[in-house]
Amino acid sequence: MTLDKSLKVSGGAIKVRNVLTRVERLRRLQELDKWKEGDPVLGIPKTRVIKVSLKKKKKVKKEDAAEGKGKKK
């Protein structure tokens, strides 16, 4: 069965997850210099998940574009 176009999400599988896997947590802790190779893996501290939000670009109106071209002459 297929999904209708109107029901599909543009982002698809891209989601903000609120839980990291152990490997991802260890990588993040290594970046922050809070965990080193050889330290115990059990009982590692919690890490904050960074949310990345993309800002949408504003559309330029045709009138504004025409005015900008007219001023250059």
N, C-alpha and C positions, 0 to 999 in steps of 0.2 A: 504494500500500500504506500502511496506517495503523499507527501504533504503539499497542500496548496501554497502558491507563492506568497499569499498574504500572511500565512502562518509562520513562514521561515524567518529566523532572526539573522540580521546581517552579520553579527559577530560570530555566529556559529559556535564553535567549541571554545572560544575565548571567553573565559569567565574570571572573575576575581575570586580566588579561593581563600578561605579564612584559616586553613590548616595546611601546614607544610609537611612533607615527608621527612623522615629522620635525616636522609642524605641532604635534602635541601636545607634543613635546619643547621646541620654541621657545616655546610658551605657558607651559610650566612654568618655563623659564629666565627668561622675562620677569617672572614672578611673583617669582622669587628674585633679580631684578636682576643676572643673570649674562650676559644677552644683550640688546642694544639693536637697534633698527631700523637697518639699514645694516651691521651686523657680518656677516662672512662666514658663510654657511650651512654650508659644508663644514667638517668638523673640529670640530663643536660637542661640548661635553662630555656625558658620560653623565648621565642623570637617574634618580633612584630612583623606582620605582613604588610608590605608597602603597596598601597593602591596607586595605580598609575591611571590618571584621567587625561584624556586627550581633549584639547580644546578644538571646537569646530571653527573653521575659517568663515569669516563673514563674506557674504556674497556682495559683489560690487554691482550697483545698479547700472543699467545701460546709460542713463542720463549722466551719472557721475563720470563714467568712462569717457563719454563724448565731451564733457566739459574739460576733462583733463587733457584730451587730445587737442582741443581748441586753444588752450592756454599755451601749449608748446610752440605754436606757430608764430 
